[in-house]
Amino acid sequence: MEKRATEAGVLVTVRGVYAQTVRTFTRHLGFLVLLGALVFVPLGLLSAAADRAGSIHVGHLSGLSDLAFAALVVGFVAQAITSLLGDVLYSGAVALTIAHRGDGGRPTILGIARSLSYGRLIAVDILFGVAVAIGLVLLVVPGVVAFTWFALAGPLVELEKDGVKESFTRSRRLVRGRFWTVLAVLGPITLAGELLTDALLALSHGAIHSAFLGDWVGELVTNLAVSPLYAVAAVLITLELSRSETSGSL
């Protein structure tokens, strides 16, 4: 059954958000990919480095079980953070792109670069990644909850000019009562991205002898393919839920 959220006449459905996402993505495809390249080419290096750091095998640390466990946990957290790192920053840039649709056209790359709230977006990015990573370590479910509650924090920084703390609080408020709708929109895109990453990493490792370079290429291609869809969906559902709240449905 399709997830939906409505009370006072504003209907937010998974199908509706996906339809809007596809239309918006198609309309701005070239611009979104270019914007993604500027964000994810450098961040892909960080993600590839984290993948290498997280590949430590317990057998290499025989006799040091506590240290091995700590290293694996740190590597897992680092991988989880860097897999999310950039999505919030990119979502902020996409939020600026979509928010300017009705006032004279799409902003330029330079205009977005000048307008982004870098400090707040990076802080939200890191805190969001840490919260989700720690939640995943704590038996997965808390990570899914943290992901869903705070997934709208990045777009809110640019759409409503919220501070770091306010963006998390506001995201939690918008998601309240719409948890399954938000998860049903953003969760499948995130899972598809993880599956695509694994597949592309396997292909890139088969074609590229350098493990580090293979990780970088695989992560970059995945981010360029999936992150624009995720960012557009996150921004659109943020706008829809904000509109729903304004109409009095919360």
Buried (B, 14 or more C-beta within 10 A) or exposed (E): EEBBBBEEEBEBBBEBBBEBBEEBBEEBEEBBEEBBBEBBEEBBBBBBBBBBBBEBEEEEBEEEEEEBEEBBEEBBBBBBBBBBBBBBBBBBBBBBBBBBEEEEEBBEBEEBBEBBBEEBBBBBBBBBBBBBBBBBBEEEEBBBBBBBBBBBBBBBBBBBEBBBEBBBBBBBBBBEBBBBBBBBBBBEBBEBBEEBBEEBBEBBBEEBEEBEEBBBBBBBBBBBBBBBBBBBBBBBBBBBBBEBBEEEBB
